[in-house]
Amino acid sequence: MEEVPSYFNNLVQLMRTSKIEISEICTILVNAIHRGNSIWIMGNGGSASTAEHFETDLAYIKKGNSLPKIRATALTSNSALISAIGNDIGFDEIFAQQLNRKASNGDVCVLISASGNSLNLIRAVEVSKKLGLETVAFLGFDGGKILNLVDYSILVSSKIGNYGPVEDVHLAICHSIASRISSVLESKIEPS
């Protein structure tokens, strides 16, 4: 039974040793929301699941209809579109093609990746830059290539290949950001 406590100890250690600063990223997302811009979220594997979970947390703020609309979309959720792009153009283009067709200047591209080296995410950053999107990444390991390509990042620095704990911390970061954004949006409407 030592494996379970060891896993959780590793999570706590990752959270303590990683510089996790969400204030600037919350500001970027809130500003996009107030402008009426979209937030495009993406990742592969477990990070795809986190992307969809983050969309849910942002889009389903349970404070009524008086808050600004949040246009958050996980580009991982349309399997028919992803498989069409993957088959006809190539898997490296599954997010870039969607951004080209859907994104507008001033939108925000959020990438979630443990390795930071997925070619489809790198292509998404390249297209985002051409379209005038701000880029944010939640990364693990050493940050990979994406670390130096994006405008803003949170790095959960860990041993390469340590996917599970990094993905768990990324999900906790997403929950924290969604909670902070909810509070900020509420405070704009209902003075404290």
ZAKOL-264172 format. One record per residue (C-alpha): residue number from 1; chain; x, y, z. Coordinates in steps of 0.25 Angstrom, whole numbers, plus 5000, padded with zeros to 4 digits. Example, Ala and Ser with C-alpha at 12.3 -4.5 7.8 and 13.67 -1.06 7.14 Angstrom:
# residues 2
GUBA pos unit    u    v    w
GUBA   1    A 5049 4982 5031
GUBA   2    A 5055 4996 5029
END
This chain:
# residues 192
GUBA pos unit    u    v    w
GUBA   1    A 5000 5000 5000
GUBA   2    A 5012 5009 5000
GUBA   3    A 5010 5013 4985
GUBA   4    A 4997 5022 4988
GUBA   5    A 5004 5030 4998
GUBA   6    A 5016 5031 4990
GUBA   7    A 5008 5036 4978
GUBA   8    A 5001 5047 4986
GUBA   9    A 5014 5051 4993
GUBA  10    A 5020 5053 4979
GUBA  11    A 5008 5062 4975
GUBA  12    A 5010 5071 4987
GUBA  13    A 5025 5072 4984
GUBA  14    A 5022 5076 4970
GUBA  15    A 5012 5087 4974
GUBA  16    A 5022 5092 4985
GUBA  17    A 5034 5092 4975
GUBA  18    A 5027 5097 4963
GUBA  19    A 5025 5112 4961
GUBA  20    A 5010 5113 4959
GUBA  21    A 5006 5127 4957
GUBA  22    A 4992 5128 4951
GUBA  23    A 4989 5143 4953
GUBA  24    A 4994 5148 4940
GUBA  25    A 4987 5136 4932
GUBA  26    A 4974 5140 4939
GUBA  27    A 4975 5154 4935
GUBA  28    A 4978 5150 4921
GUBA  29    A 4966 5141 4921
GUBA  30    A 4957 5151 4928
GUBA  31    A 4961 5162 4918
GUBA  32    A 4958 5153 4906
GUBA  33    A 4944 5150 4912
GUBA  34    A 4941 5164 4914
GUBA  35    A 4945 5167 4900
GUBA  36    A 4935 5156 4895
GUBA  37    A 4947 5148 4890
GUBA  38    A 4948 5133 4890
GUBA  39    A 4957 5124 4898
GUBA  40    A 4962 5112 4890
GUBA  41    A 4967 5100 4898
GUBA  42    A 4975 5088 4893
GUBA  43    A 4984 5076 4897
GUBA  44    A 4986 5061 4894
GUBA  45    A 4983 5049 4902
GUBA  46    A 4980 5052 4917
GUBA  47    A 4983 5067 4913
GUBA  48    A 4971 5066 4903
GUBA  49    A 4962 5062 4915
GUBA  50    A 4967 5073 4923
GUBA  51    A 4965 5083 4912
GUBA  52    A 4950 5078 4911
GUBA  53    A 4949 5079 4926
GUBA  54    A 4955 5093 4926
GUBA  55    A 4944 5097 4916
GUBA  56    A 4933 5092 4925
GUBA  57    A 4938 5099 4937
GUBA  58    A 4939 5112 4929
GUBA  59    A 4926 5111 4921
GUBA  60    A 4918 5106 4933
GUBA  61    A 4920 5117 4944
GUBA  62    A 4907 5115 4952
GUBA  63    A 4905 5130 4955
GUBA  64    A 4893 5132 4946
GUBA  65    A 4892 5140 4933
GUBA  66    A 4896 5153 4938
GUBA  67    A 4911 5150 4936
GUBA  68    A 4918 5152 4923
GUBA  69    A 4918 5141 4913
GUBA  70    A 4930 5132 4913
GUBA  71    A 4933 5127 4899
GUBA  72    A 4942 5115 4903
GUBA  73    A 4944 5103 4893
GUBA  74    A 4952 5091 4894
GUBA  75    A 4957 5087 4880
GUBA  76    A 4958 5073 4885
GUBA  77    A 4944 5070 4886
GUBA  78    A 4939 5068 4871
GUBA  79    A 4944 5054 4867
GUBA  80    A 4938 5055 4853
GUBA  81    A 4945 5068 4850
GUBA  82    A 4958 5063 4857
GUBA  83    A 4958 5050 4849
GUBA  84    A 4955 5057 4836
GUBA  85    A 4966 5067 4837
GUBA  86    A 4976 5056 4842
GUBA  87    A 4972 5047 4830
GUBA  88    A 4972 5057 4819
GUBA  89    A 4983 5067 4824
GUBA  90    A 4990 5061 4835
GUBA  91    A 4990 5059 4850
GUBA  92    A 5000 5070 4852
GUBA  93    A 4989 5080 4847
GUBA  94    A 4977 5076 4855
GUBA  95    A 4977 5089 4864
GUBA  96    A 4984 5098 4854
GUBA  97    A 4973 5096 4844
GUBA  98    A 4962 5098 4854
GUBA  99    A 4968 5111 4858
GUBA 100    A 4970 5116 4844
GUBA 101    A 4955 5114 4842
GUBA 102    A 4949 5118 4856
GUBA 103    A 4959 5128 4863
GUBA 104    A 4960 5143 4862
GUBA 105    A 4970 5153 4866
GUBA 106    A 4969 5156 4881
GUBA 107    A 4965 5141 4884
GUBA 108    A 4974 5133 4894
GUBA 109    A 4980 5119 4891
GUBA 110    A 4982 5110 4903
GUBA 111    A 4991 5098 4901
GUBA 112    A 4992 5087 4911
GUBA 113    A 5004 5078 4910
GUBA 114    A 5013 5070 4919
GUBA 115    A 5024 5069 4909
GUBA 116    A 5022 5082 4902
GUBA 117    A 5027 5075 4889
GUBA 118    A 5014 5071 4882
GUBA 119    A 5015 5075 4867
GUBA 120    A 5000 5078 4866
GUBA 121    A 5002 5088 4878
GUBA 122    A 5014 5094 4872
GUBA 123    A 5006 5097 4859
GUBA 124    A 4995 5102 4867
GUBA 125    A 5004 5113 4874
GUBA 126    A 5010 5116 4860
GUBA 127    A 4996 5119 4854
GUBA 128    A 4992 5126 4867
GUBA 129    A 5003 5136 4865
GUBA 130    A 4999 5138 4851
GUBA 131    A 4985 5141 4855
GUBA 132    A 4988 5150 4866
GUBA 133    A 4984 5141 4878
GUBA 134    A 4991 5141 4891
GUBA 135    A 4997 5128 4895
GUBA 136    A 4997 5121 4909
GUBA 137    A 5002 5108 4912
GUBA 138    A 5001 5098 4924
GUBA 139    A 5014 5090 4922
GUBA 140    A 5021 5079 4930
GUBA 141    A 5035 5072 4930
GUBA 142    A 5045 5083 4925
GUBA 143    A 5034 5090 4916
GUBA 144    A 5039 5085 4903
GUBA 145    A 5039 5093 4891
GUBA 146    A 5026 5100 4894
GUBA 147    A 5032 5107 4906
GUBA 148    A 5039 5117 4898
GUBA 149    A 5029 5119 4887
GUBA 150    A 5017 5124 4896
GUBA 151    A 5014 5137 4902
GUBA 152    A 5011 5132 4916
GUBA 153    A 5013 5118 4922
GUBA 154    A 5012 5110 4935
GUBA 155    A 5022 5100 4936
GUBA 156    A 5020 5088 4946
GUBA 157    A 5035 5084 4946
GUBA 158    A 5037 5069 4947
GUBA 159    A 5044 5057 4943
GUBA 160    A 5042 5054 4928
GUBA 161    A 5032 5043 4926
GUBA 162    A 5024 5046 4939
GUBA 163    A 5011 5048 4932
GUBA 164    A 5001 5045 4943
GUBA 165    A 5005 5055 4953
GUBA 166    A 5007 5066 4943
GUBA 167    A 4993 5064 4938
GUBA 168    A 4987 5064 4952
GUBA 169    A 4994 5077 4955
GUBA 170    A 4990 5083 4942
GUBA 171    A 4975 5080 4945
GUBA 172    A 4977 5086 4959
GUBA 173    A 4982 5099 4952
GUBA 174    A 4970 5099 4943
GUBA 175    A 4961 5098 4954
GUBA 176    A 4968 5109 4962
GUBA 177    A 4967 5118 4949
GUBA 178    A 4953 5115 4947
GUBA 179    A 4949 5118 4961
GUBA 180    A 4958 5131 4961
GUBA 181    A 4951 5136 4948
GUBA 182    A 4937 5133 4954
GUBA 183    A 4941 5142 4966
GUBA 184    A 4946 5153 4957
GUBA 185    A 4934 5153 4948
GUBA 186    A 4925 5153 4960
GUBA 187    A 4932 5165 4967
GUBA 188    A 4931 5173 4954
GUBA 189    A 4916 5172 4955
GUBA 190    A 4913 5171 4970
GUBA 191    A 4922 5180 4978
GUBA 192    A 4928 5174 4990
END
